[in-house]
Amino acid sequence: MMSISSARPQSHRQNSSCFSSSSKTSQRTTTTMRRSRSVKYCCLLSSSGVEEEHKIIRFSRDATTTTIKMMMTNKTTTIRKKKLRGGRVVVAANGGDEKNKAPEPTIRGTNTTRTKEEEDRAFNEFLMGDIKKTFKKALKRVSSLPLAISEFGAIAGFSALGTVIEQNKSYAWYVENYPVGEDAPLFGMLDFTFILNSGLDHVYTTWYFLSLLSLLAVSLTACTATKQLPVWRVAAKWKFIKKPKFLVNSKTMDERESVKDASVIDLANSLAERGYQVFLREEDKEQYLYAFKGLIGRLAPIGVHFALLLTLGGCAYSALGGLGGSIMAPEDTSFTIADGLTRGSPLSKVPKFAKTNQVFVKDFTIDYLPSGQVSQFYSNLSVIDEKGNEVDNKVISVNVPLRYGGVTMYQTDWSMSSMRVTVIPKVEVDATNSDTNSESSSSSKSRSSSSSSSSIGKREELVLPMANLENKGNFKGKIWGTFLPIGDDADASENKKGISLVARDFQSVAIYDSKGAFVGVRRPTSKKPIDVDNISLVVEEISGATGLELKTDPGVPFVYAGFAGLLVTSFLSLLSHSQVWGVQKNDGNKVLYVSGTSNRGKEEFRVEFDQVLDELPEYI
């Protein structure tokens, strides 16, 4: 051990304090500090008697420690002070606590009584103690509230990005909707290259998002182990207080009172009526009381953390073990369930039934508002097993999915797949509608129809595939189109001539001739022909395609259970844990000493405490 004197410095060349070793220390080191205007110096006198001078670049002192950092050795010396009776301050330099020091090894050629096994055991004990100490420090840092709040904020930010940016789309889709340049969102910074390179197209399965979930889980676990569980243990271990002076004078109590001519039995009954759990004990004709209520409020924060962990685990399970994808299925067609599922990670597995069972799209319809906008769209889906039997059927819509075998099918989009038209030779139309025309006019129209029928042929129905024209050329918004070739060069690969049919919804079709001139609009349900390029055209029907999103979420039950538990435990954590102690000694004074405390709701507890004491009967 070392001692420090309290002599005040007379000048910067005089000693301001001196550290010397006691007789119990084998080596003797004297440390002298001197003060100048702006810097401090420390003179060390080693056992060899050589005085060494070091400039102190940091010197902090409080009631318990003094820290010196020297420029030469770049080491920090912590000096712990202990005040003795004689007024001296005993100082232990360089971590003088023997328990925190590593055992010194045995030097060869010296007389020692320690064996190698004893040295190994001492070193192992020191090492394990140091590991435990480091682990406790790490837990304390990880369980800090600011760190948990920052983790929550980061998770919420990435979740918001995953909501705004469409997930798990194709490369071409991101190139089309997030182009490079000024047209990209967020002042041109959020283009498809940034999205794909940073993984924002599948943000919920990226390494950084899963790392944030894991770090938050570690923080919650550390907080539970280092803070919540110790609080619960202390609250659960109740005991009687047998000293009246402690009840009356203790500052840890929120309310303190001494009542004359009162009975501890009446106090117990009054507390029991208010929901307290009351315990009484009588020793040496002295009565002691302990009562509490709302102990669940101490346990509820642990439940909150457990519910959050369950929710985080469910999210991670869905991200790593779930499947997802989208498919556009035309009406009156079927697809295999596995065709719409994509593995998000190596841990995900496609169910066996998804490889054999199919989904048949029976019908697809759209409801419109009076303004012409889409109100809702419906898909009639049937699940067909490998034997061809219908095992499930449901009409789905937005927010009304079909669930089968752990696979959920959501209605998310729609499209136009084909258009059925009837091509009528002009001569047929004229023969039907112009019976009173002259013979010369009739022969003229026959020659015209024969020239057009040379390419179209006789009256026939055609099914034309439709293509999505959104954001192509001058088209904006949802729009589809198809092309009907006409003329003698209908089979040529280049310079085709034909009729263009364009539609934005299932209610009307705009028709353009081979020169691109607008001809008119027809409703598919009107069955009314329109003359264009020497033929008569009837739009019979537009077939739609349903856009489905297929997903398997194995962690959904855990997420729902976690949210339910979070609601319940959050409410229970608001309950106050109130405690009341009472002591009554049979010393002839008949004084009842009562005190109590509560972790929250201090004002409500004070009012309740006063009401309980006011109700106590007085015995004269």
C-alpha positions in Angstrom: 0.0 0.0 0.0 1.0 3.6 -0.5 0.3 6.8 1.5 -0.2 10.4 0.3 0.5 13.5 2.3 -1.8 16.5 2.4 1.0 19.2 2.1 0.0 22.1 -0.1 2.5 23.1 -2.9 4.6 26.3 -2.3 5.9 26.5 -5.9 6.0 24.4 -9.0 9.4 23.1 -8.0 8.3 21.9 -4.6 6.6 18.6 -3.9 2.8 18.7 -3.9 2.2 15.1 -2.9 4.4 12.1 -2.3 3.5 8.4 -2.7 5.7 6.0 -0.7 5.3 2.2 -0.2 4.5 0.7 3.2 6.6 -1.8 5.0 4.5 -4.6 3.7 5.6 -4.0 0.1 8.9 -5.5 -1.1 9.6 -2.8 -3.7 9.6 0.9 -2.9 8.4 3.5 -5.3 8.1 7.1 -4.6 6.0 9.4 -6.8 6.3 13.1 -6.6 4.0 15.5 -8.4 4.7 19.2 -9.0 2.5 21.8 -10.4 3.2 24.6 -12.9 0.8 27.1 -14.5 -0.6 24.8 -17.2 1.0 21.3 -16.9 1.7 18.9 -14.1 4.7 16.7 -13.6 5.2 13.4 -11.8 8.5 12.3 -10.5 8.9 8.6 -9.9 11.6 7.3 -7.7 12.3 3.7 -8.5 13.8 1.1 -6.2 17.1 1.7 -7.8 17.0 5.4 -6.7 16.8 6.8 -10.2 14.3 9.7 -10.4 12.2 9.7 -13.6 10.1 12.6 -14.7 6.9 12.2 -16.7 4.5 14.9 -17.9 0.9 14.1 -16.8 -1.5 14.7 -19.6 -4.7 13.8 -17.7 -5.3 14.1 -14.0 -8.8 13.6 -12.6 -9.7 13.2 -8.9 -13.0 12.4 -7.1 -13.9 11.1 -3.7 -12.7 7.6 -4.4 -10.2 7.5 -7.2 -7.4 9.5 -8.7 -6.4 8.8 -12.3 -3.0 9.7 -13.8 -2.1 9.2 -17.4 1.6 9.5 -18.3 2.9 10.5 -21.7 6.1 8.3 -21.6 4.4 4.9 -20.8 1.0 5.8 -22.2 -0.5 4.0 -19.3 -3.3 5.0 -16.9 -2.6 4.6 -13.2 -5.7 4.4 -11.0 -5.1 5.2 -7.4 -7.8 4.2 -4.9 -7.8 6.2 -1.7 -9.0 5.1 1.8 -9.2 7.5 4.7 -7.6 6.1 7.9 -8.2 7.2 11.5 -5.0 9.2 11.7 -5.9 11.5 8.9 -3.7 9.8 6.3 -5.0 8.7 3.0 -3.8 5.2 2.0 -3.5 4.8 -1.8 -3.3 1.6 -3.8 -1.7 2.4 -7.1 -2.1 0.5 -10.4 -5.2 -1.4 -9.3 -4.0 -2.3 -5.8 -6.9 -4.7 -5.3 -5.1 -8.1 -5.1 -8.2 -9.9 -6.4 -8.0 -8.0 -9.7 -4.3 -8.8 -10.2 -3.0 -11.7 -12.2 -0.9 -14.0 -10.1 2.8 -13.4 -10.5 4.7 -16.3 -12.1 7.4 -18.2 -10.1 10.9 -17.1 -11.1 13.4 -19.9 -11.6 16.1 -20.1 -9.1 14.1 -18.5 -6.3 12.7 -20.1 -3.2 9.0 -20.5 -3.5 6.4 -22.7 -1.9 3.9 -22.6 -4.8 3.7 -25.6 -7.1 2.9 -25.5 -10.8 -0.6 -26.8 -10.2 -1.2 -24.0 -7.7 0.0 -21.4 -10.2 -2.2 -22.9 -12.9 -5.2 -22.9 -10.6 -4.6 -19.4 -9.5 -4.2 -18.2 -13.1 -7.4 -20.0 -14.2 -9.3 -18.4 -11.3 -8.1 -15.0 -12.3 -8.9 -15.6 -16.0 -12.4 -16.8 -15.3 -13.1 -13.9 -13.0 -11.8 -11.5 -15.6 -14.0 -13.1 -18.3 -17.1 -12.9 -16.0 -16.3 -9.2 -15.3 -15.9 -8.4 -19.0 -19.1 -10.3 -19.8 -21.1 -8.3 -17.2 -19.7 -5.1 -18.7 -20.7 -6.2 -22.2 -24.2 -7.1 -21.0 -24.6 -3.7 -19.3 -23.7 -1.9 -22.5 -25.9 -4.0 -24.7 -28.9 -3.6 -22.4 -28.8 0.2 -22.5 -32.0 2.0 -23.4 -30.5 4.3 -26.0 -29.1 1.4 -27.9 -32.5 -0.4 -27.9 -34.2 2.7 -29.1 -31.7 3.2 -32.0 -32.2 -0.5 -33.0 -36.0 0.0 -33.0 -35.6 3.1 -35.1 -33.4 1.3 -37.6 -35.8 -1.6 -37.9 -38.7 0.7 -38.4 -36.9 2.6 -41.1 -36.0 -0.4 -43.1 -39.5 -1.8 -42.7 -40.9 1.5 -44.1 -38.5 1.1 -47.1 -39.7 -2.4 -47.6 -43.3 -1.2 -47.6 -42.7 1.7 -50.1 -40.4 -0.2 -52.4 -42.1 -3.3 -54.0 -40.4 -6.5 -52.9 -39.3 -9.6 -54.8 -40.0 -8.2 -58.3 -38.1 -9.0 -61.4 -35.0 -7.2 -62.6 -36.9 -5.8 -65.6 -39.6 -4.5 -63.4 -37.2 -2.4 -61.3 -35.4 -1.2 -64.4 -38.8 0.0 -65.8 -40.2 1.6 -62.6 -36.9 3.0 -61.1 -35.0 4.3 -64.1 -31.6 6.0 -63.7 -31.7 9.8 -64.0 -33.9 12.6 -62.8 -37.0 10.5 -63.2 -36.0 8.3 -60.3 -37.7 9.0 -56.9 -36.0 10.8 -54.0 -34.4 13.5 -56.2 -33.0 10.9 -58.6 -31.1 8.9 -56.0 -33.5 5.9 -55.6 -32.8 4.2 -59.0 -32.8 0.5 -59.7 -29.0 0.2 -59.4 -29.1 1.5 -55.8 -32.1 -0.7 -54.9 -30.6 -3.9 -56.3 -27.1 -3.3 -55.0 -28.3 -2.5 -51.5 -30.8 -5.4 -51.4 -33.8 -3.1 -50.9 -35.7 -5.4 -53.3 -35.7 -8.1 -50.6 -35.0 -6.0 -47.5 -36.6 -8.4 -45.0 -34.1 -11.2 -45.9 -30.9 -9.1 -46.1 -28.1 -9.7 -43.7 -28.3 -6.2 -42.1 -32.0 -6.4 -41.4 -31.7 -9.9 -39.8 -28.6 -8.6 -37.9 -30.7 -5.7 -36.5 -33.4 -8.2 -35.3 -30.7 -10.4 -33.7 -29.1 -7.4 -32.0 -32.4 -6.2 -30.7 -33.1 -9.7 -29.4 -29.8 -9.7 -27.6 -30.5 -6.3 -26.0 -33.9 -7.4 -24.8 -32.4 -10.6 -23.3 -29.6 -8.7 -21.6 -32.0 -6.2 -20.2 -34.2 -8.9 -18.9 -31.3 -10.8 -17.3 -29.5 -7.7 -15.8 -32.4 -5.5 -14.8 -35.9 -7.0 -14.9 -35.1 -10.4 -13.3 -33.2 -8.8 -10.3 -36.1 -6.4 -9.7 -38.6 -9.3 -9.8 -36.5 -11.3 -7.3 -36.2 -8.4 -4.9 -40.0 -7.7 -5.1 -40.9 -11.4 -4.7 -38.7 -11.8 -1.6 -40.8 -10.0 1.0 -40.0 -9.9 4.7 -41.4 -8.4 7.9 -39.9 -5.2 9.3 -39.5 -5.5 13.1 -38.0 -2.1 13.9 -40.6 0.7 14.4 -37.9 3.4 14.0 -37.1 2.1 10.6 -40.7 2.4 9.5 -41.1 5.9 10.8 -37.7 7.3 9.7 -36.8 5.4 6.5 -36.6 7.6 3.5 -37.2 4.7 1.2 -40.9 4.7 2.3 -43.3 6.9 0.5 -45.8 7.1 3.4 -45.0 6.8 7.1 -47.4 7.1 10.0 -47.8 6.1 13.7 -51.4 5.6 14.9 -52.3 5.5 18.6 -54.9 3.1 20.0 -55.2 1.1 16.8 -55.1 -2.6 16.1 -53.0 -4.3 13.5 -55.8 -6.8 12.9 -58.1 -3.9 11.7 -55.3 -2.7 9.5 -55.0 -6.2 8.0 -58.8 -6.4 7.3 -58.9 -2.9 5.7 -56.0 -3.8 3.4 -57.5 -7.1 2.5 -60.7 -5.4 1.4 -58.7 -3.4 -1.0 -57.1 -6.4 -2.7 -53.9 -6.7 -0.7 -52.3 -10.0 0.1 -51.9 -9.7 3.9 -49.4 -11.7 6.1 -49.4 -11.5 9.9 -46.9 -12.8 12.4 -46.8 -12.7 16.2 -43.5 -13.0 18.1 -43.0 -12.3 21.8 -46.4 -10.8 22.0 -45.5 -8.4 19.2 -47.4 -8.3 15.9 -45.9 -7.7 12.5 -47.8 -7.1 9.2 -46.7 -7.2 5.6 -49.2 -6.6 2.7 -48.8 -6.2 -1.1 -50.7 -6.0 -4.3 -49.9 -5.6 -7.9 -46.9 -7.9 -7.9 -47.8 -8.9 -11.5 -46.8 -5.3 -12.4 -43.2 -6.3 -11.6 -43.4 -9.4 -13.7 -45.2 -7.8 -16.6 -42.1 -6.0 -18.1 -40.4 -9.4 -18.4 -43.5 -10.6 -20.3 -43.2 -7.6 -22.6 -39.7 -8.5 -23.4 -40.7 -12.1 -24.0 -43.5 -11.1 -26.3 -41.1 -8.9 -28.3 -38.7 -11.7 -28.6 -41.5 -14.0 -29.8 -42.5 -11.4 -32.4 -38.9 -10.9 -33.6 -38.4 -14.7 -33.7 -41.5 -15.1 -35.8 -40.4 -12.4 -38.2 -37.0 -14.0 -38.6 -38.6 -17.4 -39.1 -40.8 -16.1 -41.9 -37.9 -14.3 -43.6 -35.6 -17.3 -43.5 -38.1 -20.2 -43.9 -40.9 -18.5 -45.9 -41.7 -18.7 -49.6 -43.1 -15.9 -51.8 -43.8 -14.9 -55.3 -46.4 -13.5 -57.7 -48.1 -14.9 -60.8 -50.4 -13.5 -63.5 -53.0 -16.1 -64.3 -55.4 -15.6 -67.2 -59.1 -16.5 -66.9 -60.0 -20.2 -67.6 -56.4 -21.3 -67.1 -54.6 -23.2 -64.3 -51.2 -23.1 -62.8 -49.2 -25.3 -60.3 -48.9 -23.7 -56.8 -45.1 -24.2 -56.8 -44.8 -22.0 -59.9 -45.8 -19.0 -57.9 -43.4 -19.7 -55.0 -39.8 -18.6 -54.8 -37.3 -19.6 -52.2 -36.1 -16.6 -50.2 -33.3 -18.5 -48.4 -31.6 -21.9 -48.4 -33.6 -22.7 -45.2 -37.0 -22.4 -47.0 -38.7 -25.5 -48.3 -41.5 -25.9 -50.9 -44.4 -28.1 -49.5 -44.9 -31.4 -51.3 -48.6 -30.6 -52.2 -47.5 -27.4 -53.9 -45.6 -29.4 -56.5 -48.7 -31.4 -57.6 -51.8 -29.4 -56.7 -53.0 -26.7 -59.2 -55.2 -23.6 -59.0 -57.8 -23.1 -61.7 -59.1 -19.6 -62.4 -62.8 -20.0 -63.0 -63.7 -16.4 -63.4 -62.3 -12.9 -63.0 -64.6 -9.8 -62.7 -64.2 -6.1 -61.8 -66.6 -3.8 -60.1 -66.5 -0.1 -61.2 -67.5 3.1 -59.4 -70.0 5.5 -61.1 -67.0 7.6 -62.1 -65.6 4.7 -64.1 -62.7 3.9 -61.6 -62.1 0.3 -60.4 -63.8 -0.4 -57.1 -62.9 -4.0 -56.5 -61.8 -7.1 -58.4 -62.7 -10.7 -57.7 -61.2 -14.0 -58.7 -63.0 -17.3 -58.4 -60.3 -19.9 -57.6 -60.4 -23.6 -57.3 -57.7 -25.8 -55.8 -57.4 -29.1 -57.7 -55.4 -32.0 -56.2 -53.2 -34.5 -58.1 -56.2 -36.7 -58.7 -58.2 -33.9 -60.4 -60.6 -33.4 -57.4 -61.6 -29.9 -56.3 -60.5 -29.7 -52.7 -61.2 -26.0 -52.1 -62.9 -23.1 -53.8 -63.2 -19.4 -52.9 -64.0 -16.1 -54.5 -61.1 -13.9 -53.3 -60.7 -10.1 -53.5 -58.4 -7.5 -52.0 -57.9 -8.3 -48.3 -59.9 -11.5 -48.6 -57.3 -14.2 -49.5 -57.5 -17.9 -50.1 -55.5 -20.0 -47.6 -54.8 -23.7 -48.3 -52.1 -25.9 -46.7 -50.1 -23.0 -45.3 -50.1 -21.1 -48.6 -51.9 -17.8 -48.8 -53.1 -16.4 -52.1 -53.7 -12.7 -52.1 -55.5 -10.7 -54.8 -53.0 -7.9 -55.7 -53.3 -7.0 -59.3 -55.2 -7.5 -62.6 -54.5 -7.4 -66.3 -56.0 -8.0 -69.7 -55.0 -11.3 -71.4 -56.9 -11.4 -74.7 -59.7 -9.9 -76.8 -62.2 -11.9 -78.8 -63.4 -10.2 -82.0 -65.6 -11.2 -84.9 -64.4 -10.2 -88.4 -67.3 -9.8 -90.8 -66.7 -9.4 -94.6 -68.1 -6.2 -95.8 -70.3 -8.0 -98.4 -72.1 -10.0 -95.7 -73.0 -6.8 -93.8 -74.2 -5.1 -97.0 -76.3 -8.2 -98.0 -77.9 -8.2 -94.6 -78.5 -4.5 -94.1 -78.8 -3.1 -97.7 -81.4 -5.4 -99.5 -83.0 -2.3 -101.2 -79.8 -1.1 -102.8 -79.4 -1.0 -106.6 -77.7 -3.8 -108.5 -74.8 -1.6 -109.6 -74.1 -0.6 -106.0 -74.4 -4.2 -104.8 -71.9 -5.4 -107.4 -69.5 -2.6 -106.4 -69.6 -3.6 -102.8 -69.2 -7.3 -103.7 -66.0 -6.4 -105.5 -64.8 -4.4 -102.4 -65.7 -7.3 -100.1 -64.0 -9.8 -102.3 -60.8 -7.8 -102.2 -60.9 -7.6 -98.4 -62.0 -11.1 -97.9 -59.0 -12.2 -99.8 -56.9 -11.5 -96.6 -59.5 -11.9 -93.8 -61.4 -14.7 -95.4 -65.0 -15.6 -94.4 -66.8 -14.5 -91.2 -64.8 -15.8 -88.3 -64.0 -15.2 -84.6 -60.4 -14.4 -83.6 -58.8 -14.3 -80.2 -56.1 -11.6 -80.1 -53.5 -11.6 -77.3 -53.2 -8.2 -75.5 -50.0 -6.6 -74.4 -49.3 -4.1 -71.6 -48.5 -0.7 -73.0 -48.0 1.1 -69.7 -45.1 3.6 -69.8 -44.3 2.6 -73.4 -44.1 5.4 -75.9 -46.6 8.2 -75.0 -48.9 5.9 -73.0 -49.3 6.6 -69.3 -51.1 4.6 -66.7 -52.7 1.2 -67.1 -53.4 0.5 -70.8 -53.4 -2.6 -73.0 -53.5 -3.0 -76.8 -53.7 -5.6 -79.6 -53.2 -5.7 -83.3 -55.2 -7.2 -86.2 -53.2 -7.5 -89.4 -55.0 -7.0 -92.7 -54.2 -6.8 -96.4 -52.1 -9.0 -98.7 -49.0 -8.5 -96.6 -50.6 -9.8 -93.4 -48.1 -12.6 -93.3 -45.1 -10.5 -93.9 -42.6 -10.0 -91.1 -42.1 -6.3 -91.7 -44.3 -3.3 -92.5 -47.4 -4.9 -91.3 -50.7 -3.1 -91.8 -53.6 -3.6 -89.5 -56.2 -2.4 -87.0 -55.1 -1.3 -83.5 -57.4 -1.9 -80.6 -56.6 -0.2 -77.3 -58.4 -0.5 -73.9 -57.9 0.9 -70.4 -60.6 -1.2 -68.8 -63.2 -3.9 -69.6 -65.9 -1.4 -70.5 -64.8 0.2 -73.8 -62.3 -0.4 -76.6 -60.8 2.4 -78.8 -60.3 1.4 -82.5 -57.7 2.8 -84.9 -57.3 2.1 -88.6 -54.2 1.0 -90.4 -53.1 4.6 -90.8 -53.4 5.3 -87.1 -56.5 7.4 -87.4 -59.1 7.1 -84.7 -62.3 5.3 -85.9 -64.5 4.9 -82.8 -65.2 3.3 -79.5 -67.2 0.1 -78.9 -68.4 -1.6 -75.7 -67.8 -5.4 -75.7 -71.4 -6.0 -74.5 -73.0 -3.9 -77.3 -72.3 -6.4 -80.1 -72.4 -3.4 -82.5 -70.1 -3.7 -85.5 -67.8 -0.9 -86.6 -66.5 -0.4 -90.2 -62.8 0.0 -90.5 -60.4 -0.6 -93.4 -63.1 -2.2 -95.6 -64.1 -4.7 -93.0 -66.7 -4.8 -90.2 -65.4 -5.5 -86.7 -67.3 -6.6 -83.6 -65.7 -6.6 -80.2 -67.2 -9.7 -78.4 -65.3 -10.0 -75.1 -62.2 -9.0 -73.2 -60.7 -11.7 -71.0 -58.9 -10.7 -67.9 -56.0 -12.1 -65.9 -55.8 -12.1 -62.1 -52.6 -11.0 -60.4 -52.0 -13.2 -57.4 -49.3 -13.0 -54.7 -48.5 -16.4 -53.1 -46.8 -16.5 -49.7 -46.0 -19.0 -47.0 -45.3 -17.4 -43.6 -44.4 -20.1 -41.0 -43.7 -17.5 -38.4 -47.1 -15.8 -38.6 -48.5 -17.8 -35.6 -45.6 -16.7 -33.5 -46.0 -13.0 -34.6 -49.7 -13.1 -33.7 -49.0 -14.7 -30.4 -46.3 -12.1 -29.7 -48.6 -9.2 -30.5 -51.3 -10.6 -28.3 -48.9 -11.1 -25.4 -47.5 -7.6 -25.9 -51.0 -6.1 -25.6 -51.7 -8.0 -22.4 -48.3 -7.5 -20.7 -48.2 -3.8 -21.6 -51.4 -3.3 -19.8 -50.3 -5.3 -16.8 -47.1 -3.4 -16.6 -49.1 -0.3 -15.8 -50.3 -1.8 -12.5 -48.6 -0.4 -9.4 -46.8 -2.7 -7.0 -47.8 -1.4 -3.5 -46.3 -2.6 -0.2 -47.4 -1.9 3.3 -45.6 -2.8 6.6 -46.9 -2.5 10.1 -45.5 -3.1 13.6 -47.3 -3.0 16.9 -45.5 -3.7 20.1 -47.2 -4.5 23.4 -45.3 -2.0 25.5 -48.4 -0.3 26.9 -48.5 2.5 24.4 -50.7 0.7 21.8 -49.0 2.5 19.0 -49.3 1.1 15.5 -46.4 2.0 13.2 -47.3 1.8 9.5 -45.4 2.7 6.3 -45.7 1.9 2.7 -44.3 2.4 -0.8 -45.3 2.0 -4.4 -43.3 2.0 -7.6 -45.8 4.1 -9.5 -49.0 6.0 -8.9 -47.6 7.8 -5.9 -50.6 10.1 -5.5 -53.1 7.3 -5.7 -51.2 5.3 -3.2 -51.1 8.3 -0.8 -54.8 8.7 -1.0 -55.4 5.0 -0.4 -53.0 5.0 2.5 -54.7 7.9 4.2 -58.1 6.2 3.7 -56.9 3.0 5.3 -55.6 4.8 8.3 -58.8 7.0 8.6 -60.9 3.8 8.7 -59.0 2.3 11.6 -61.2 2.2 14.8 -59.7 3.8 17.9 -59.7 1.7 21.1 -60.0 3.7 24.3 
